[in-house]
Amino acid sequence: MATPGSAHPAPRILARALRWGLLFAAPFAIASCSTHRGSESEVQAATAQAKTAAPDTTLAPDFSLPDLKGKTVHLKDFRGQVVVLDFWATWCGPCKMEIPHFVELMKRHGGKGLVIVGVAMDEPGAEVVRPFVEKNALPYHVLLGDLYTANRYGGVDALPTTFVIDKGGHIARKYIGYRSLESFEEDLAPLLESASPDSAAAAKSG
């Protein structure tokens, strides 16, 4: 059984080992995670960009990823809201244990400025992700991830890896491995209660 902090190694080279029950093997660097992964030149560019990041290293990188209907979604689409950005996979036990937490969080806070975005890192992509999402009726955004985006977030070596992003687009928390519902609630509460940068600026100018 997974415990808080437990995680799946993410890359394809560990898939066979994971199927044999080695759920908590040491993480390896991502090599190829999905059929939608970026080209080698794109990955190199993302890595170089990460090394020469702007001084404000807490600013969450924007992304451009397809959802299951083929629509391109960007992080900037959710500016002014609190975002839980979860890198996961359908074969990952701890990832699936967290899904009920996300469902409950959406029930409690979906109307209060919370957005949950699941970035699926399954290599077959929509072929396996769509049936899983439909079967479980996930009430939040599910996008098809790639290595390029993972690299922009510092490399996702284990699943689940989850980022909590505040209303200003800054990374407030990073979790590697399973986290309890209470853990999410504790960290999300002050972020949801805070004013968005735009409304704060308007109040100040007024």
Secondary structure, DSSP 8 states (H G I E B T S, - for coil): ---TT--EE-SGGGHHHHHTT-TT------S---TT---HHHHHHHHHHHHT--S-TTB----EEEBTTS-EEEGGGGTTSEEEEEEE-TT-HHHHHHHHHHHHHHHHHGGGTEEEEEEE--TTTHHHHHHHHHHHT--SEEEE--HHHHHHTT---EESEEEEE-TTSBEEEEEES---HHHHHHHHHHHHHS--HHHHHHHHH-
